[in-house]
Amino acid sequence: MRFVNLSGRSPNQAWLRKAQRLLRELNAAADDVARKQIIEANQAVWKELLPWLRRITKGKCWFSESEVLASIGRLSISGRKARQETLTEQSVLGATGARV
């Protein structure tokens, strides 16, 4: 797995607002099943990150360092997000330090 430095980099503000709204929904969810449903229902939000991620990784896969040639990218969202009782902005946005 290759290291990608996200310091000082963040998705656009519109995406960050969506992510923060979803974070509130996930924290308010009654249980793991409800959290999983929220994540699955909002796959389009995660996919919006693909162009940004491709730019900062110079089109290479984070895991294999091979060039991503397919037009259909796949963004892997950690399954643990669906199981956490309380999510934090840091756990969702990672090390970007992005704020809205």
RACORGI-V613511 format. One record per residue. N is the residue number from 1. RES is the residue in one small letter. PHI is phi in whole degrees, -180 to 180 (none if undefined). PSI is psi in radians with two decimals (NA if undefined). OMEGA is omega in whole degrees, 0 to 359 (999 if undefined). Layout:
BEGIN
n=<N,N>
res=<RES,RES>
phi=<PHI,PHI>
psi=<PSI,PSI>
omega=<OMEGA,OMEGA>
END
This chain:
BEGIN
n=<1,2,3,4,5,6,7,8,9,10,11,12,13,14,15,16,17,18,19,20,21,22,23,24,25,26,27,28,29,30,31,32,33,34,35,36,37,38,39,40,41,42,43,44,45,46,47,48,49,50,51,52,53,54,55,56,57,58,59,60,61,62,63,64,65,66,67,68,69,70,71,72,73,74,75,76,77,78,79,80,81,82,83,84,85,86,87,88,89,90,91,92,93,94,95,96,97,98,99,100>
res=<m,r,f,v,n,l,s,g,r,s,p,n,q,a,w,l,r,k,a,q,r,l,l,r,e,l,n,a,a,a,d,d,v,a,r,k,q,i,i,e,a,n,q,a,v,w,k,e,l,l,p,w,l,r,r,i,t,k,g,k,c,w,f,s,e,s,e,v,l,a,s,i,g,r,l,s,i,s,g,r,k,a,r,q,e,t,l,t,e,q,s,v,l,g,a,t,g,a,r,v>
phi=<none,-92,-86,-123,-76,-98,-58,75,-117,-153,-63,-66,-61,-62,-67,-62,-65,-61,-63,-68,-63,-65,-59,-64,-63,-64,-67,-86,-61,-69,-161,-60,-63,-65,-63,-61,-64,-64,-62,-66,-72,-117,-56,-62,-64,-66,-66,-62,-77,-53,-60,-63,-63,-64,-65,-77,-101,56,75,-105,-67,-66,-89,-106,66,-79,-69,-86,-99,-72,-79,-100,-87,-128,-105,-89,-102,-57,-63,-65,-61,-77,-105,-68,-76,-131,-94,-117,-58,-63,-70,-90,-89,69,-87,-67,68,-69,-132,-103>
psi=<2.32,2.63,2.30,2.02,2.00,0.04,2.25,0.08,2.41,2.69,2.99,2.82,-0.64,-0.75,-0.70,-0.66,-0.73,-0.77,-0.69,-0.63,-0.79,-0.63,-0.76,-0.72,-0.75,-0.71,-0.53,-0.19,2.51,-0.59,-3.10,-0.66,-0.77,-0.72,-0.76,-0.70,-0.69,-0.79,-0.83,-0.64,-0.26,0.52,-0.58,-0.58,-0.76,-0.68,-0.44,-0.36,-0.32,-0.86,-0.72,-0.81,-0.67,-0.67,-0.81,-0.31,0.07,0.64,0.27,2.61,2.39,-0.52,-0.79,-0.21,0.13,2.69,2.37,1.89,-0.40,2.55,-0.36,1.80,2.77,2.22,2.10,2.08,2.22,2.29,-0.39,-0.42,-0.56,-0.29,-0.23,2.46,-0.74,2.10,2.61,2.82,-0.70,-0.68,-0.46,-0.80,-0.20,-2.53,0.18,-0.52,0.28,2.47,2.65,NA>
omega=<181,179,175,182,180,180,178,179,177,175,181,185,179,180,180,178,177,181,179,175,179,177,178,178,180,178,181,183,185,184,181,181,180,178,179,179,179,180,181,181,184,179,181,179,180,181,178,180,186,180,179,180,178,179,185,178,182,175,180,177,179,186,188,184,176,179,179,184,183,178,179,179,178,180,182,177,183,178,181,179,181,184,182,178,179,178,176,178,180,182,180,185,178,187,183,183,184,178,178,999>
END
